[in-house]
């Protein structure tokens, strides 16, 4: 709200004819009507007492009666205005009524002066005094509305001036000639007094407004002060919480400045690195905490990080404790900027992942052991059992054959379990290899039903396609997609009643194709629905145990479909049973027509970055094969000839990208390599990229135009 300055107080005087000011002026005059009526009666009675001996009594009584009626009429006008509901809204009306009453009262005095003036000189002098008194006495009453006073004074002085000129002595005639000047002087005085009254009213209004504004401002200031106090308390509470969190946090927390100088650290950081706070405060975090062997490269990365002012997450593989023990730490760096968007402080949160890395290595070693030490002999056992049943060493009686069959069936079940455990471990560790290619949906469904009908026959269940299959193509890994179909079909066959049918249907909508597999089984218990896609998830029922299974099929299917940019779900089937479905994006027709387009290999472990880069390149007219790890990269490079290879600088599992590049050089021949950097320091870490056969560099955050420009230049394609 704006405030009026002292010089702005005159703002109330700029418009003196506003209804509010006029109402104030009329109020002032009407408040003095009763004193005026009383004074009129007193003065008229005094004059009547003076005149009754020298003038006819009836004439004096008539004039006195007239003055009494005029005084009472004026008082009645005052009373009527006080009772009127619209008096405040209609000041002009009551101003006119005041003028009429003042004119009538002035005419009463003028009539008396004219009627009683002829006579002795002493009498004339007294009447002239009364006229002057009546004229001057009304000046402070009517001056707030000067034109009302002008009417009143004219009504008093005009008749008196006529008798002065007609009956007065030479001196009185001279005075009569001066009466108009006196009238003009009185009117001017009334006008100036009115202006002074109006100015006073204007100042009062301005001061009222200012007082109201000040009161409102004071209230606002009070509210703002209360808000500031509340905010101050909240800031203090937040600061205490932050300090308490930092002090009691189980992870290491450091506060550093933009120059990487350590400013403060919490007790968890002291315990993790073995240094007391005074020993690390003031030292550089790039050398003490981030564990980089290349100090120059790390310092350049730090300066780029501070300039960008964006949070980052990095892993320091060689962070040293005070006792010389090497740690692997995951660091989350959060820059705090001031009002000018300049980084003032960086908060480092460090988590010791040494044991996690060790556990990952143990799990990897365990998986490898499981693969070689269990699966290989189990395969030999199954082969031997199959030879026995085939009669390779002679016929067996019925009991022997049944025992061998039980052993073979359970051995196969164990082998399936081992394979599925290996699959789920590969998927969750990011080591699964996908080789996407165009797949005709109709062909895929027909092949999956043909391959799985033998399994369904064991349960006396028929597999059938319902409806027409859309003539569409999806881009997916054929082997893995067939695995998904096998899992869904085998589950549906196991839980369908004997003599039942498993329905397979497909429909296309909104750029996606949905493949559904419906059974006529007992359905999924409500309590189990939220866990159905979990690892080793099986409904707790006797029927589930009889049917067998590892509980990994749906979990594997869900993760495989999601890796192929799809979605898996289920719903109740109308009439009983369950429908499981998966959705995959339809391969655009123009993409299917671009079989001759340049083929590009993208090796990127980060699925988000891989999706973005693949989308940009496919929109730019390239065919893109993605590989999340070194194994799938080797497979694809051995299968296809690529126009370019986009290789991430940081690969999963600690694989060195430069080592993989050197290994693949014999297969590459003239294929250009574009290195994809996650950090600016990645590019700085290879001072002579030409020697490594690196054609160019890209950043994961580069724009679409930049990505296409680099790849077009590497492949030699001319952009339109």
C-alpha positions, 0 to 999 in steps of 0.5 A: 500500500502506498504511503502519503508523504508530508507534502501530499497532505495538500491532496485533500485541498485539490478538490474542494467541491467534492460531496464529502467536503460539501457535506462537512460545510453544510453540517457545520452550518446546520450545527449552528442553526439553533444558536442562530435561532436563539440569538435571533429571538433575543435580539428581536425581543430587545429591538421590539422592547426598544421600539414599542414606545415609538411605533405602533404596537401592532406593527411591532408585534407583527414583526416580532411574530414574523421573526419568531416564526422565522427562528422556529422555521430555521430550528425546524429545518435543523430538526428535519435534516437530523431526521432525514435518512438521505441527508448525507447523500444529498448535500446539495438539496440541504444547501439549497434549503439552508439558502432559502431559510437564510434568505428568509431570515435576512429578509425579516431583519431587512424588513424590520430595519426598513419599517422602523428606521424612519424616526429620531437620530438615536433610534436610527443609530440603534437600528443601524447597529442591530443591522450591522450586528445581524449581518456580522453575527451571521458571518461565522455561521454561514461563511462555510457556504459563502453564497448562502451568506451572500443571500442572507446579507443581501436580504438584510442590507438591501432594504436597509440601504434603501431607507438609508438613502431615502430617509437618512441624514446626509451622513447616513446617506453617505453611509448608505453609499458605502453599504454595498462596499461593506456588503462586498467586503463581508461576502469576500470575508465569508468566501475566504473564511469558507476557503479556510474552513474547506482547507481545514476540512481537507486537511482533516480528511487528509490526516484521517486518510493518512492516519488510516493508512498509517494504521494499516501500514502498522498492522501490515508491518506487525504481520510482516514482523510476526512472519519474519519472526516465524521465518527466523524461528523456522530457519533456526529450527531447520538449521538445528535439524540440519546440524543434528542430521549432519552430526548424527548422519551415518554417512560422511558429510563434508562442507567445502568451498568452490575451491574444494577446500574442506570447511567442516565435516561430521563425526561419521566422516571422522570415523570413516577416514580416521582423521579428526576434523581439524586435520582435514579442515583447510585441505583439498577434498580432491586429493584427500577424498575423491581418490583420483590418480590424475590430480590435474584431470580431477581439478579440471573436472571440479572447476567444470562442476562448480561452473555448471552448478548442478548436483553430481554423483561420482564414485571414488575407487581409491579413497585413502584412510589415515591408516592407508586402507583403500576405500571405494566411496560413492559421493553425492555432490550438491552445490548451494548457490547464492542469490546471484546463482554463484556457487558458495558451498558444496555439500559432499555426502559419502557412502562407503561401498567397499563391502558392497563392491566386495559383495558384488564380486562374491555374487559374480563369482558365485554365479560363475561357479553356479554356471560352471560347477553345477550346470555342466555336471547336471547336464551330463547327468540328464544326458545319462538319464536320457540315454538310459531311457532310450535303451542305449544300454539295454531295456529296463523294466517298468519300475526302473523306467519310472524311477529314471523318468522321475530322476530326469524330470527333477533334474530338468527342473533343477536345471531350469531353476539354475538357468532362471537364477542365472538369468535373473542375476544377469538382468539385475546386474545389467549383464544381460545381452539383448540383440534387437531386430525387427520381428514380425508379430504373426510369425513370433506367435505362430512359432511360440505356439508350435514350440510350446504345444508339446509342453501343454500336451502334458496338461491336456491343454490346447494353445490357440490364437484367437482373432486376427493377428495385426500385420505389424513388426516390433523391434526386440530380441527374438530369443528373449521375447520367445522366452517371455512367450514360453513363460506365459504360455507354460504358466497358462497351460499349467493352471488350465483345467484338463481339456481346456484351452489357452487363448493367445490374442494380439491387438494394436493401438496407439503405437503399441501392440498388446499380446495377451495369454488367457487361461481358464484357471482358478485365478490369482488370489487377492493377497498374492496380486501385489507380489506376483512379479516378484522373485520366487513368487508363488501362490501358497496353494496345494495346486501351485505346489503340484504344478511345480515351477521356480517362481522366477518366470514372471519376474524374468519376463517382466524385466526382459519386456521392460528392457525392450521398452515395454510393459507387463501386466495381468487382469481377470479374464471374463468368465474365469481365469487370468489374462497376462499381457505384455505391450511393446512399441510398434516399429514405425513403417518408415523404420521398417522400410529403412533396412538399408539405412546406416546401422549404428552400434550404441554401447551404453550401460545407462538405460536412460542415456541409451534410450535418449541417444537411440531415439535421437539417432533413429529419428535422424534416419539411423538403425540403432542396435544397443548393447548394455555391456561388453559381452553383447557388444562383442556379439553384435560386432561379430554379427553386423557391419556398422557405419559407426560405433558409439562407445560409452567411456564408462562401462558396467562391471569395471570394464575398461572402454579403451581396452574393449576398443583395442580388443575390437580393432581387428573387427572394426576395420574402418568403422569410426568410433565416437566416444560418449562422455558422462563427465567433461573429465572423461574426454580430458583423460585421453589426451591423444584420442586419434591414437585410440582410433576415436573419431570424435566425442559426444556428451550424454547431455548434448543436444539433438543437433549436436548428436546428429552432427557428430554421427553424420560427420563420422559416417560421412552422411550429408545432412539435409 
